[in-house]
């Protein structure tokens, strides 16, 4: 789990600012869904959006969409294991 979560956390903007990131690293940060969650939390706690980070409405939409996708994927995976073990 740390193999995926630690790089996601480091590239979320929580540790290093998105404004100072180079082009390729910034592109990876924009693909990372944790970036949007971090930006949303920052906007909610400080009342403003940090330089270079996505807007609060975009962050909210991406965070909700990512949560729905993960919930649907985990439900499908749980349903698949339940179906195959009872047959």
PDB file with SEQRES, HELIX, SHEET and CRYST1 records, atoms N, CA, C and O in Angstrom:
SEQRES   1 A   87  UNK UNK UNK UNK UNK UNK UNK UNK UNK UNK UNK UNK UNK          
SEQRES   2 A   87  UNK UNK UNK UNK UNK UNK UNK UNK UNK UNK UNK UNK UNK          
SEQRES   3 A   87  UNK UNK UNK UNK UNK UNK UNK UNK UNK UNK UNK UNK UNK          
SEQRES   4 A   87  UNK UNK UNK UNK UNK UNK UNK UNK UNK UNK UNK UNK UNK          
SEQRES   5 A   87  UNK UNK UNK UNK UNK UNK UNK UNK UNK UNK UNK UNK UNK          
SEQRES   6 A   87  UNK UNK UNK UNK UNK UNK UNK UNK UNK UNK UNK UNK UNK          
SEQRES   7 A   87  UNK UNK UNK UNK UNK UNK UNK UNK UNK                          
HELIX    1 AA1 UNK A    2  UNK A   10  1                                   9    
HELIX    2 AA2 UNK A   23  UNK A   31  1                                   9    
HELIX    3 AA3 UNK A   33  UNK A   46  1                                  14    
HELIX    4 AA4 UNK A   56  UNK A   86  1                                  31    
CRYST1    1.000    1.000    1.000  90.00  90.00  90.00 P 1           1          
ATOM      1  N   UNK A   1       0.822  -1.183   0.000  1.00  0.00           N  
ATOM      2  CA  UNK A   1       0.000   0.000   0.000  1.00  0.00           C  
ATOM      3  C   UNK A   1       0.873   1.256   0.000  1.00  0.00           C  
ATOM      4  O   UNK A   1       0.535   2.240  -0.658  1.00  0.00           O  
ATOM      5  N   UNK A   2       1.966   1.234   0.715  1.00  0.00           N  
ATOM      6  CA  UNK A   2       2.849   2.399   0.746  1.00  0.00           C  
ATOM      7  C   UNK A   2       3.522   2.644  -0.591  1.00  0.00           C  
ATOM      8  O   UNK A   2       3.920   3.770  -0.888  1.00  0.00           O  
ATOM      9  N   UNK A   3       3.654   1.601  -1.404  1.00  0.00           N  
ATOM     10  CA  UNK A   3       4.261   1.753  -2.722  1.00  0.00           C  
ATOM     11  C   UNK A   3       3.452   2.723  -3.584  1.00  0.00           C  
ATOM     12  O   UNK A   3       4.030   3.435  -4.406  1.00  0.00           O  
ATOM     13  N   UNK A   4       2.151   2.766  -3.418  1.00  0.00           N  
ATOM     14  CA  UNK A   4       1.302   3.685  -4.174  1.00  0.00           C  
ATOM     15  C   UNK A   4       0.985   4.966  -3.406  1.00  0.00           C  
ATOM     16  O   UNK A   4       0.968   6.051  -3.987  1.00  0.00           O  
ATOM     17  N   UNK A   5       0.736   4.845  -2.116  1.00  0.00           N  
ATOM     18  CA  UNK A   5       0.275   6.002  -1.357  1.00  0.00           C  
ATOM     19  C   UNK A   5       1.357   7.046  -1.082  1.00  0.00           C  
ATOM     20  O   UNK A   5       1.070   8.242  -1.112  1.00  0.00           O  
ATOM     21  N   UNK A   6       2.583   6.623  -0.818  1.00  0.00           N  
ATOM     22  CA  UNK A   6       3.644   7.584  -0.517  1.00  0.00           C  
ATOM     23  C   UNK A   6       3.956   8.476  -1.723  1.00  0.00           C  
ATOM     24  O   UNK A   6       4.022   9.694  -1.556  1.00  0.00           O  
ATOM     25  N   UNK A   7       4.151   7.928  -2.932  1.00  0.00           N  
ATOM     26  CA  UNK A   7       4.348   8.825  -4.081  1.00  0.00           C  
ATOM     27  C   UNK A   7       3.137   9.719  -4.359  1.00  0.00           C  
ATOM     28  O   UNK A   7       3.292  10.879  -4.742  1.00  0.00           O  
ATOM     29  N   UNK A   8       1.934   9.176  -4.166  1.00  0.00           N  
ATOM     30  CA  UNK A   8       0.745  10.006  -4.370  1.00  0.00           C  
ATOM     31  C   UNK A   8       0.724  11.174  -3.393  1.00  0.00           C  
ATOM     32  O   UNK A   8       0.371  12.295  -3.762  1.00  0.00           O  
ATOM     33  N   UNK A   9       1.102  10.910  -2.153  1.00  0.00           N  
ATOM     34  CA  UNK A   9       1.123  11.961  -1.138  1.00  0.00           C  
ATOM     35  C   UNK A   9       2.197  12.997  -1.457  1.00  0.00           C  
ATOM     36  O   UNK A   9       1.955  14.200  -1.353  1.00  0.00           O  
ATOM     37  N   UNK A  10       3.394  12.527  -1.850  1.00  0.00           N  
ATOM     38  CA  UNK A  10       4.474  13.455  -2.162  1.00  0.00           C  
ATOM     39  C   UNK A  10       4.149  14.317  -3.379  1.00  0.00           C  
ATOM     40  O   UNK A  10       4.575  15.469  -3.454  1.00  0.00           O  
ATOM     41  N   UNK A  11       3.400  13.767  -4.325  1.00  0.00           N  
ATOM     42  CA  UNK A  11       3.051  14.508  -5.536  1.00  0.00           C  
ATOM     43  C   UNK A  11       1.673  15.160  -5.462  1.00  0.00           C  
ATOM     44  O   UNK A  11       1.117  15.546  -6.491  1.00  0.00           O  
ATOM     45  N   UNK A  12       1.122  15.285  -4.271  1.00  0.00           N  
ATOM     46  CA  UNK A  12      -0.213  15.875  -4.126  1.00  0.00           C  
ATOM     47  C   UNK A  12      -0.183  17.375  -3.876  1.00  0.00           C  
ATOM     48  O   UNK A  12      -1.230  18.022  -3.906  1.00  0.00           O  
ATOM     49  N   UNK A  13       0.964  17.927  -3.637  1.00  0.00           N  
ATOM     50  CA  UNK A  13       1.046  19.340  -3.291  1.00  0.00           C  
ATOM     51  C   UNK A  13       1.049  19.562  -1.797  1.00  0.00           C  
ATOM     52  O   UNK A  13       1.154  20.704  -1.349  1.00  0.00           O  
ATOM     53  N   UNK A  14       0.935  18.496  -1.007  1.00  0.00           N  
ATOM     54  CA  UNK A  14       0.949  18.623   0.449  1.00  0.00           C  
ATOM     55  C   UNK A  14       2.363  18.883   0.970  1.00  0.00           C  
ATOM     56  O   UNK A  14       2.540  19.561   1.982  1.00  0.00           O  
ATOM     57  N   UNK A  15       3.359  18.347   0.283  1.00  0.00           N  
ATOM     58  CA  UNK A  15       4.745  18.487   0.730  1.00  0.00           C  
ATOM     59  C   UNK A  15       5.462  19.558  -0.085  1.00  0.00           C  
ATOM     60  O   UNK A  15       6.130  20.429   0.472  1.00  0.00           O  
ATOM     61  N   UNK A  16       5.319  19.486  -1.413  1.00  0.00           N  
ATOM     62  CA  UNK A  16       5.982  20.425  -2.312  1.00  0.00           C  
ATOM     63  C   UNK A  16       4.923  21.229  -3.057  1.00  0.00           C  
ATOM     64  O   UNK A  16       3.894  20.693  -3.469  1.00  0.00           O  
ATOM     65  N   UNK A  17       5.187  22.511  -3.222  1.00  0.00           N  
ATOM     66  CA  UNK A  17       4.232  23.396  -3.879  1.00  0.00           C  
ATOM     67  C   UNK A  17       4.095  23.065  -5.359  1.00  0.00           C  
ATOM     68  O   UNK A  17       5.078  22.755  -6.032  1.00  0.00           O  
ATOM     69  N   UNK A  18       2.871  23.133  -5.853  1.00  0.00           N  
ATOM     70  CA  UNK A  18       2.622  22.901  -7.263  1.00  0.00           C  
ATOM     71  C   UNK A  18       3.146  24.060  -8.113  1.00  0.00           C  
ATOM     72  O   UNK A  18       3.506  23.865  -9.274  1.00  0.00           O  
ATOM     73  N   UNK A  19       3.191  25.248  -7.544  1.00  0.00           N  
ATOM     74  CA  UNK A  19       3.622  26.428  -8.292  1.00  0.00           C  
ATOM     75  C   UNK A  19       5.087  26.328  -8.703  1.00  0.00           C  
ATOM     76  O   UNK A  19       5.457  26.821  -9.769  1.00  0.00           O  
ATOM     77  N   UNK A  20       5.927  25.704  -7.885  1.00  0.00           N  
ATOM     78  CA  UNK A  20       7.348  25.609  -8.184  1.00  0.00           C  
ATOM     79  C   UNK A  20       7.749  24.345  -8.913  1.00  0.00           C  
ATOM     80  O   UNK A  20       8.938  24.111  -9.132  1.00  0.00           O  
ATOM     81  N   UNK A  21       6.789  23.529  -9.291  1.00  0.00           N  
ATOM     82  CA  UNK A  21       7.109  22.247  -9.930  1.00  0.00           C  
ATOM     83  C   UNK A  21       7.431  22.450 -11.405  1.00  0.00           C  
ATOM     84  O   UNK A  21       6.896  23.347 -12.056  1.00  0.00           O  
ATOM     85  N   UNK A  22       8.323  21.594 -11.923  1.00  0.00           N  
ATOM     86  CA  UNK A  22       8.659  21.640 -13.344  1.00  0.00           C  
ATOM     87  C   UNK A  22       7.503  21.081 -14.167  1.00  0.00           C  
ATOM     88  O   UNK A  22       6.559  20.517 -13.613  1.00  0.00           O  
ATOM     89  N   UNK A  23       7.575  21.234 -15.478  1.00  0.00           N  
ATOM     90  CA  UNK A  23       6.496  20.830 -16.368  1.00  0.00           C  
ATOM     91  C   UNK A  23       6.054  19.377 -16.224  1.00  0.00           C  
ATOM     92  O   UNK A  23       4.869  19.123 -16.008  1.00  0.00           O  
ATOM     93  N   UNK A  24       6.986  18.400 -16.339  1.00  0.00           N  
ATOM     94  CA  UNK A  24       6.568  16.995 -16.233  1.00  0.00           C  
ATOM     95  C   UNK A  24       6.024  16.627 -14.843  1.00  0.00           C  
ATOM     96  O   UNK A  24       5.063  15.867 -14.729  1.00  0.00           O  
ATOM     97  N   UNK A  25       6.639  17.166 -13.807  1.00  0.00           N  
ATOM     98  CA  UNK A  25       6.167  16.873 -12.445  1.00  0.00           C  
ATOM     99  C   UNK A  25       4.802  17.521 -12.224  1.00  0.00           C  
ATOM    100  O   UNK A  25       3.939  16.936 -11.570  1.00  0.00           O  
ATOM    101  N   UNK A  26       4.605  18.703 -12.755  1.00  0.00           N  
ATOM    102  CA  UNK A  26       3.306  19.369 -12.633  1.00  0.00           C  
ATOM    103  C   UNK A  26       2.217  18.571 -13.351  1.00  0.00           C  
ATOM    104  O   UNK A  26       1.087  18.487 -12.872  1.00  0.00           O  
ATOM    105  N   UNK A  27       2.562  17.987 -14.502  1.00  0.00           N  
ATOM    106  CA  UNK A  27       1.591  17.160 -15.233  1.00  0.00           C  
ATOM    107  C   UNK A  27       1.207  15.933 -14.411  1.00  0.00           C  
ATOM    108  O   UNK A  27       0.035  15.559 -14.369  1.00  0.00           O  
ATOM    109  N   UNK A  28       2.176  15.311 -13.763  1.00  0.00           N  
ATOM    110  CA  UNK A  28       1.894  14.151 -12.908  1.00  0.00           C  
ATOM    111  C   UNK A  28       1.045  14.577 -11.715  1.00  0.00           C  
ATOM    112  O   UNK A  28       0.148  13.847 -11.294  1.00  0.00           O  
ATOM    113  N   UNK A  29       1.326  15.750 -11.177  1.00  0.00           N  
ATOM    114  CA  UNK A  29       0.550  16.254 -10.043  1.00  0.00           C  
ATOM    115  C   UNK A  29      -0.906  16.512 -10.447  1.00  0.00           C  
ATOM    116  O   UNK A  29      -1.816  16.290  -9.648  1.00  0.00           O  
ATOM    117  N   UNK A  30      -1.131  16.975 -11.670  1.00  0.00           N  
ATOM    118  CA  UNK A  30      -2.498  17.249 -12.116  1.00  0.00           C  
ATOM    119  C   UNK A  30      -3.282  15.976 -12.404  1.00  0.00           C  
ATOM    120  O   UNK A  30      -4.513  15.995 -12.386  1.00  0.00           O  
ATOM    121  N   UNK A  31      -2.590  14.868 -12.672  1.00  0.00           N  
ATOM    122  CA  UNK A  31      -3.260  13.589 -12.894  1.00  0.00           C  
ATOM    123  C   UNK A  31      -3.578  12.910 -11.556  1.00  0.00           C  
ATOM    124  O   UNK A  31      -4.506  12.106 -11.469  1.00  0.00           O  
ATOM    125  N   UNK A  32      -2.822  13.232 -10.541  1.00  0.00           N  
ATOM    126  CA  UNK A  32      -2.973  12.628  -9.218  1.00  0.00           C  
ATOM    127  C   UNK A  32      -4.270  13.111  -8.550  1.00  0.00           C  
ATOM    128  O   UNK A  32      -4.421  14.310  -8.319  1.00  0.00           O  
ATOM    129  N   UNK A  33      -5.206  12.208  -8.237  1.00  0.00           N  
ATOM    130  CA  UNK A  33      -6.459  12.643  -7.610  1.00  0.00           C  
ATOM    131  C   UNK A  33      -6.269  13.194  -6.193  1.00  0.00           C  
ATOM    132  O   UNK A  33      -7.100  13.969  -5.718  1.00  0.00           O  
ATOM    133  N   UNK A  34      -5.205  12.810  -5.528  1.00  0.00           N  
ATOM    134  CA  UNK A  34      -4.947  13.319  -4.179  1.00  0.00           C  
ATOM    135  C   UNK A  34      -4.596  14.808  -4.205  1.00  0.00           C  
ATOM    136  O   UNK A  34      -4.774  15.507  -3.207  1.00  0.00           O  
ATOM    137  N   UNK A  35      -4.103  15.289  -5.335  1.00  0.00           N  
ATOM    138  CA  UNK A  35      -3.816  16.723  -5.488  1.00  0.00           C  
ATOM    139  C   UNK A  35      -5.083  17.541  -5.281  1.00  0.00           C  
ATOM    140  O   UNK A  35      -5.063  18.583  -4.625  1.00  0.00           O  
ATOM    141  N   UNK A  36      -6.173  17.064  -5.839  1.00  0.00           N  
ATOM    142  CA  UNK A  36      -7.436  17.793  -5.757  1.00  0.00           C  
ATOM    143  C   UNK A  36      -8.013  17.743  -4.350  1.00  0.00           C  
ATOM    144  O   UNK A  36      -8.609  18.716  -3.889  1.00  0.00           O  
ATOM    145  N   UNK A  37      -7.843  16.624  -3.667  1.00  0.00           N  
ATOM    146  CA  UNK A  37      -8.305  16.525  -2.276  1.00  0.00           C  
ATOM    147  C   UNK A  37      -7.503  17.445  -1.381  1.00  0.00           C  
ATOM    148  O   UNK A  37      -8.058  18.097  -0.496  1.00  0.00           O  
ATOM    149  N   UNK A  38      -6.198  17.502  -1.604  1.00  0.00           N  
ATOM    150  CA  UNK A  38      -5.335  18.382  -0.821  1.00  0.00           C  
ATOM    151  C   UNK A  38      -5.683  19.851  -1.082  1.00  0.00           C  
ATOM    152  O   UNK A  38      -5.740  20.652  -0.150  1.00  0.00           O  
ATOM    153  N   UNK A  39      -5.913  20.199  -2.346  1.00  0.00           N  
ATOM    154  CA  UNK A  39      -6.274  21.579  -2.686  1.00  0.00           C  
ATOM    155  C   UNK A  39      -7.622  21.961  -2.058  1.00  0.00           C  
ATOM    156  O   UNK A  39      -7.795  23.084  -1.585  1.00  0.00           O  
ATOM    157  N   UNK A  40      -8.570  21.020  -2.059  1.00  0.00           N  
ATOM    158  CA  UNK A  40      -9.877  21.290  -1.459  1.00  0.00           C  
ATOM    159  C   UNK A  40      -9.747  21.498   0.048  1.00  0.00           C  
ATOM    160  O   UNK A  40     -10.341  22.423   0.602  1.00  0.00           O  
ATOM    161  N   UNK A  41      -8.983  20.653   0.699  1.00  0.00           N  
ATOM    162  CA  UNK A  41      -8.782  20.795   2.144  1.00  0.00           C  
ATOM    163  C   UNK A  41      -8.087  22.115   2.467  1.00  0.00           C  
ATOM    164  O   UNK A  41      -8.455  22.792   3.427  1.00  0.00           O  
ATOM    165  N   UNK A  42      -7.093  22.482   1.676  1.00  0.00           N  
ATOM    166  CA  UNK A  42      -6.399  23.752   1.880  1.00  0.00           C  
ATOM    167  C   UNK A  42      -7.352  24.931   1.703  1.00  0.00           C  
ATOM    168  O   UNK A  42      -7.330  25.879   2.488  1.00  0.00           O  
ATOM    169  N   UNK A  43      -8.185  24.866   0.672  1.00  0.00           N  
ATOM    170  CA  UNK A  43      -9.147  25.952   0.427  1.00  0.00           C  
ATOM    171  C   UNK A  43     -10.163  26.054   1.562  1.00  0.00           C  
ATOM    172  O   UNK A  43     -10.543  27.156   1.959  1.00  0.00           O  
ATOM    173  N   UNK A  44     -10.605  24.907   2.084  1.00  0.00           N  
ATOM    174  CA  UNK A  44     -11.580  24.936   3.178  1.00  0.00           C  
ATOM    175  C   UNK A  44     -10.973  25.454   4.478  1.00  0.00           C  
ATOM    176  O   UNK A  44     -11.637  26.169   5.228  1.00  0.00           O  
ATOM    177  N   UNK A  45      -9.729  25.104   4.748  1.00  0.00           N  
ATOM    178  CA  UNK A  45      -9.102  25.507   6.011  1.00  0.00           C  
ATOM    179  C   UNK A  45      -8.592  26.942   5.995  1.00  0.00           C  
ATOM    180  O   UNK A  45      -8.658  27.635   7.011  1.00  0.00           O  
ATOM    181  N   UNK A  46      -8.084  27.391   4.850  1.00  0.00           N  
ATOM    182  CA  UNK A  46      -7.512  28.738   4.799  1.00  0.00           C  
ATOM    183  C   UNK A  46      -8.444  29.763   4.182  1.00  0.00           C  
ATOM    184  O   UNK A  46      -8.262  30.964   4.379  1.00  0.00           O  
ATOM    185  N   UNK A  47      -9.445  29.302   3.433  1.00  0.00           N  
ATOM    186  CA  UNK A  47     -10.357  30.227   2.789  1.00  0.00           C  
ATOM    187  C   UNK A  47      -9.861  30.745   1.451  1.00  0.00           C  
ATOM    188  O   UNK A  47     -10.520  31.573   0.823  1.00  0.00           O  
ATOM    189  N   UNK A  48      -8.699  30.264   1.009  1.00  0.00           N  
ATOM    190  CA  UNK A  48      -8.173  30.707  -0.288  1.00  0.00           C  
ATOM    191  C   UNK A  48      -7.488  29.533  -0.975  1.00  0.00           C  
ATOM    192  O   UNK A  48      -7.101  28.555  -0.334  1.00  0.00           O  
ATOM    193  N   UNK A  49      -7.347  29.649  -2.289  1.00  0.00           N  
ATOM    194  CA  UNK A  49      -6.692  28.618  -3.088  1.00  0.00           C  
ATOM    195  C   UNK A  49      -5.214  28.965  -3.195  1.00  0.00           C  
ATOM    196  O   UNK A  49      -4.867  30.111  -3.478  1.00  0.00           O  
ATOM    197  N   UNK A  50      -4.343  27.989  -2.971  1.00  0.00           N  
ATOM    198  CA  UNK A  50      -2.898  28.216  -3.064  1.00  0.00           C  
ATOM    199  C   UNK A  50      -2.492  28.450  -4.513  1.00  0.00           C  
ATOM    200  O   UNK A  50      -3.189  28.029  -5.435  1.00  0.00           O  
ATOM    201  N   UNK A  51      -1.373  29.116  -4.707  1.00  0.00           N  
ATOM    202  CA  UNK A  51      -0.875  29.404  -6.058  1.00  0.00           C  
ATOM    203  C   UNK A  51      -0.622  28.122  -6.833  1.00  0.00           C  
ATOM    204  O   UNK A  51       0.034  27.205  -6.340  1.00  0.00           O  
ATOM    205  N   UNK A  52      -1.142  28.067  -8.039  1.00  0.00           N  
ATOM    206  CA  UNK A  52      -0.900  26.931  -8.915  1.00  0.00           C  
ATOM    207  C   UNK A  52      -1.789  25.730  -8.675  1.00  0.00           C  
ATOM    208  O   UNK A  52      -1.771  24.791  -9.471  1.00  0.00           O  
ATOM    209  N   UNK A  53      -2.562  25.728  -7.612  1.00  0.00           N  
ATOM    210  CA  UNK A  53      -3.413  24.571  -7.334  1.00  0.00           C  
ATOM    211  C   UNK A  53      -4.794  24.765  -7.965  1.00  0.00           C  
ATOM    212  O   UNK A  53      -5.201  25.893  -8.244  1.00  0.00           O  
ATOM    213  N   UNK A  54      -5.508  23.663  -8.186  1.00  0.00           N  
ATOM    214  CA  UNK A  54      -6.828  23.763  -8.826  1.00  0.00           C  
ATOM    215  C   UNK A  54      -7.849  24.522  -7.966  1.00  0.00           C  
ATOM    216  O   UNK A  54      -7.694  24.637  -6.751  1.00  0.00           O  
ATOM    217  N   UNK A  55      -8.875  25.025  -8.615  1.00  0.00           N  
ATOM    218  CA  UNK A  55      -9.940  25.756  -7.923  1.00  0.00           C  
ATOM    219  C   UNK A  55     -10.741  24.813  -7.026  1.00  0.00           C  
ATOM    220  O   UNK A  55     -10.732  23.599  -7.230  1.00  0.00           O  
ATOM    221  N   UNK A  56     -11.417  25.363  -6.053  1.00  0.00           N  
ATOM    222  CA  UNK A  56     -12.149  24.563  -5.074  1.00  0.00           C  
ATOM    223  C   UNK A  56     -13.276  23.756  -5.725  1.00  0.00           C  
ATOM    224  O   UNK A  56     -13.491  22.600  -5.360  1.00  0.00           O  
ATOM    225  N   UNK A  57     -13.991  24.344  -6.678  1.00  0.00           N  
ATOM    226  CA  UNK A  57     -15.097  23.626  -7.322  1.00  0.00           C  
ATOM    227  C   UNK A  57     -14.572  22.443  -8.133  1.00  0.00           C  
ATOM    228  O   UNK A  57     -15.161  21.362  -8.104  1.00  0.00           O  
ATOM    229  N   UNK A  58     -13.481  22.637  -8.848  1.00  0.00           N  
ATOM    230  CA  UNK A  58     -12.863  21.543  -9.600  1.00  0.00           C  
ATOM    231  C   UNK A  58     -12.362  20.467  -8.653  1.00  0.00           C  
ATOM    232  O   UNK A  58     -12.541  19.276  -8.908  1.00  0.00           O  
ATOM    233  N   UNK A  59     -11.742  20.879  -7.572  1.00  0.00           N  
ATOM    234  CA  UNK A  59     -11.223  19.917  -6.590  1.00  0.00           C  
ATOM    235  C   UNK A  59     -12.352  19.092  -5.990  1.00  0.00           C  
ATOM    236  O   UNK A  59     -12.214  17.882  -5.811  1.00  0.00           O  
ATOM    237  N   UNK A  60     -13.464  19.740  -5.682  1.00  0.00           N  
ATOM    238  CA  UNK A  60     -14.607  19.028  -5.114  1.00  0.00           C  
ATOM    239  C   UNK A  60     -15.158  18.009  -6.105  1.00  0.00           C  
ATOM    240  O   UNK A  60     -15.450  16.872  -5.735  1.00  0.00           O  
ATOM    241  N   UNK A  61     -15.300  18.417  -7.363  1.00  0.00           N  
ATOM    242  CA  UNK A  61     -15.840  17.519  -8.388  1.00  0.00           C  
ATOM    243  C   UNK A  61     -14.935  16.320  -8.618  1.00  0.00           C  
ATOM    244  O   UNK A  61     -15.420  15.193  -8.715  1.00  0.00           O  
ATOM    245  N   UNK A  62     -13.627  16.544  -8.706  1.00  0.00           N  
ATOM    246  CA  UNK A  62     -12.690  15.437  -8.934  1.00  0.00           C  
ATOM    247  C   UNK A  62     -12.659  14.509  -7.725  1.00  0.00           C  
ATOM    248  O   UNK A  62     -12.613  13.290  -7.892  1.00  0.00           O  
ATOM    249  N   UNK A  63     -12.683  15.051  -6.524  1.00  0.00           N  
ATOM    250  CA  UNK A  63     -12.664  14.229  -5.313  1.00  0.00           C  
ATOM    251  C   UNK A  63     -13.914  13.353  -5.229  1.00  0.00           C  
ATOM    252  O   UNK A  63     -13.816  12.168  -4.912  1.00  0.00           O  
ATOM    253  N   UNK A  64     -15.075  13.917  -5.506  1.00  0.00           N  
ATOM    254  CA  UNK A  64     -16.328  13.149  -5.490  1.00  0.00           C  
ATOM    255  C   UNK A  64     -16.312  12.082  -6.581  1.00  0.00           C  
ATOM    256  O   UNK A  64     -16.678  10.935  -6.328  1.00  0.00           O  
ATOM    257  N   UNK A  65     -15.892  12.446  -7.786  1.00  0.00           N  
ATOM    258  CA  UNK A  65     -15.851  11.484  -8.895  1.00  0.00           C  
ATOM    259  C   UNK A  65     -14.887  10.336  -8.598  1.00  0.00           C  
ATOM    260  O   UNK A  65     -15.207   9.178  -8.867  1.00  0.00           O  
ATOM    261  N   UNK A  66     -13.725  10.640  -8.051  1.00  0.00           N  
ATOM    262  CA  UNK A  66     -12.756   9.602  -7.718  1.00  0.00           C  
ATOM    263  C   UNK A  66     -13.303   8.687  -6.620  1.00  0.00           C  
ATOM    264  O   UNK A  66     -13.103   7.474  -6.661  1.00  0.00           O  
ATOM    265  N   UNK A  67     -13.985   9.265  -5.652  1.00  0.00           N  
ATOM    266  CA  UNK A  67     -14.590   8.451  -4.600  1.00  0.00           C  
ATOM    267  C   UNK A  67     -15.663   7.519  -5.140  1.00  0.00           C  
ATOM    268  O   UNK A  67     -15.753   6.366  -4.716  1.00  0.00           O  
ATOM    269  N   UNK A  68     -16.472   8.001  -6.064  1.00  0.00           N  
ATOM    270  CA  UNK A  68     -17.526   7.175  -6.664  1.00  0.00           C  
ATOM    271  C   UNK A  68     -16.911   6.041  -7.478  1.00  0.00           C  
ATOM    272  O   UNK A  68     -17.374   4.902  -7.409  1.00  0.00           O  
ATOM    273  N   UNK A  69     -15.872   6.350  -8.249  1.00  0.00           N  
ATOM    274  CA  UNK A  69     -15.204   5.313  -9.051  1.00  0.00           C  
ATOM    275  C   UNK A  69     -14.601   4.241  -8.146  1.00  0.00           C  
ATOM    276  O   UNK A  69     -14.748   3.049  -8.419  1.00  0.00           O  
ATOM    277  N   UNK A  70     -13.931   4.648  -7.081  1.00  0.00           N  
ATOM    278  CA  UNK A  70     -13.343   3.667  -6.164  1.00  0.00           C  
ATOM    279  C   UNK A  70     -14.408   2.861  -5.436  1.00  0.00           C  
ATOM    280  O   UNK A  70     -14.235   1.661  -5.221  1.00  0.00           O  
ATOM    281  N   UNK A  71     -15.505   3.501  -5.056  1.00  0.00           N  
ATOM    282  CA  UNK A  71     -16.588   2.788  -4.383  1.00  0.00           C  
ATOM    283  C   UNK A  71     -17.216   1.752  -5.314  1.00  0.00           C  
ATOM    284  O   UNK A  71     -17.485   0.624  -4.899  1.00  0.00           O  
ATOM    285  N   UNK A  72     -17.452   2.133  -6.574  1.00  0.00           N  
ATOM    286  CA  UNK A  72     -18.020   1.194  -7.539  1.00  0.00           C  
ATOM    287  C   UNK A  72     -17.057   0.040  -7.814  1.00  0.00           C  
ATOM    288  O   UNK A  72     -17.475  -1.113  -7.920  1.00  0.00           O  
ATOM    289  N   UNK A  73     -15.771   0.357  -7.929  1.00  0.00           N  
ATOM    290  CA  UNK A  73     -14.778  -0.693  -8.159  1.00  0.00           C  
ATOM    291  C   UNK A  73     -14.674  -1.659  -6.994  1.00  0.00           C  
ATOM    292  O   UNK A  73     -14.581  -2.870  -7.197  1.00  0.00           O  
ATOM    293  N   UNK A  74     -14.688  -1.141  -5.790  1.00  0.00           N  
ATOM    294  CA  UNK A  74     -14.595  -2.018  -4.624  1.00  0.00           C  
ATOM    295  C   UNK A  74     -15.867  -2.844  -4.448  1.00  0.00           C  
ATOM    296  O   UNK A  74     -15.796  -3.998  -4.027  1.00  0.00           O  
ATOM    297  N   UNK A  75     -17.025  -2.271  -4.763  1.00  0.00           N  
ATOM    298  CA  UNK A  75     -18.275  -3.028  -4.681  1.00  0.00           C  
ATOM    299  C   UNK A  75     -18.292  -4.149  -5.718  1.00  0.00           C  
ATOM    300  O   UNK A  75     -18.740  -5.258  -5.429  1.00  0.00           O  
ATOM    301  N   UNK A  76     -17.805  -3.862  -6.920  1.00  0.00           N  
ATOM    302  CA  UNK A  76     -17.739  -4.891  -7.962  1.00  0.00           C  
ATOM    303  C   UNK A  76     -16.767  -5.994  -7.572  1.00  0.00           C  
ATOM    304  O   UNK A  76     -17.038  -7.175  -7.792  1.00  0.00           O  
ATOM    305  N   UNK A  77     -15.647  -5.614  -7.000  1.00  0.00           N  
ATOM    306  CA  UNK A  77     -14.665  -6.605  -6.568  1.00  0.00           C  
ATOM    307  C   UNK A  77     -15.212  -7.466  -5.433  1.00  0.00           C  
ATOM    308  O   UNK A  77     -15.015  -8.681  -5.424  1.00  0.00           O  
ATOM    309  N   UNK A  78     -15.896  -6.845  -4.479  1.00  0.00           N  
ATOM    310  CA  UNK A  78     -16.482  -7.608  -3.372  1.00  0.00           C  
ATOM    311  C   UNK A  78     -17.596  -8.523  -3.869  1.00  0.00           C  
ATOM    312  O   UNK A  78     -17.722  -9.650  -3.391  1.00  0.00           O  
ATOM    313  N   UNK A  79     -18.392  -8.068  -4.805  1.00  0.00           N  
ATOM    314  CA  UNK A  79     -19.468  -8.865  -5.365  1.00  0.00           C  
ATOM    315  C   UNK A  79     -18.911 -10.048  -6.160  1.00  0.00           C  
ATOM    316  O   UNK A  79     -19.471 -11.143  -6.119  1.00  0.00           O  
ATOM    317  N   UNK A  80     -17.828  -9.832  -6.871  1.00  0.00           N  
ATOM    318  CA  UNK A  80     -17.204 -10.892  -7.657  1.00  0.00           C  
ATOM    319  C   UNK A  80     -16.665 -11.994  -6.745  1.00  0.00           C  
ATOM    320  O   UNK A  80     -16.856 -13.175  -7.034  1.00  0.00           O  
ATOM    321  N   UNK A  81     -16.010 -11.636  -5.676  1.00  0.00           N  
ATOM    322  CA  UNK A  81     -15.466 -12.637  -4.751  1.00  0.00           C  
ATOM    323  C   UNK A  81     -16.587 -13.394  -4.038  1.00  0.00           C  
ATOM    324  O   UNK A  81     -16.470 -14.595  -3.796  1.00  0.00           O  
ATOM    325  N   UNK A  82     -17.669 -12.697  -3.704  1.00  0.00           N  
ATOM    326  CA  UNK A  82     -18.801 -13.340  -3.041  1.00  0.00           C  
ATOM    327  C   UNK A  82     -19.491 -14.313  -3.983  1.00  0.00           C  
ATOM    328  O   UNK A  82     -19.871 -15.409  -3.573  1.00  0.00           O  
ATOM    329  N   UNK A  83     -19.655 -13.926  -5.230  1.00  0.00           N  
ATOM    330  CA  UNK A  83     -20.318 -14.785  -6.213  1.00  0.00           C  
ATOM    331  C   UNK A  83     -19.509 -16.038  -6.506  1.00  0.00           C  
ATOM    332  O   UNK A  83     -20.081 -17.121  -6.626  1.00  0.00           O  
ATOM    333  N   UNK A  84     -18.206 -15.916  -6.621  1.00  0.00           N  
ATOM    334  CA  UNK A  84     -17.383 -17.067  -6.968  1.00  0.00           C  
ATOM    335  C   UNK A  84     -17.204 -18.030  -5.789  1.00  0.00           C  
ATOM    336  O   UNK A  84     -17.013 -19.228  -5.999  1.00  0.00           O  
ATOM    337  N   UNK A  85     -17.265 -17.525  -4.557  1.00  0.00           N  
ATOM    338  CA  UNK A  85     -17.070 -18.409  -3.410  1.00  0.00           C  
ATOM    339  C   UNK A  85     -18.353 -19.174  -3.055  1.00  0.00           C  
ATOM    340  O   UNK A  85     -18.279 -20.246  -2.456  1.00  0.00           O  
ATOM    341  N   UNK A  86     -19.525 -18.638  -3.417  1.00  0.00           N  
ATOM    342  CA  UNK A  86     -20.769 -19.324  -3.079  1.00  0.00           C  
ATOM    343  C   UNK A  86     -21.197 -20.329  -4.143  1.00  0.00           C  
ATOM    344  O   UNK A  86     -22.096 -21.135  -3.904  1.00  0.00           O  
ATOM    345  N   UNK A  87     -20.568 -20.291  -5.311  1.00  0.00           N  
ATOM    346  CA  UNK A  87     -20.942 -21.208  -6.394  1.00  0.00           C  
ATOM    347  C   UNK A  87     -20.287 -22.565  -6.275  1.00  0.00           C  
ATOM    348  O   UNK A  87     -20.511 -23.435  -7.117  1.00  0.00           O  
TER     349      UNK A  87                                                      
END                                                                             
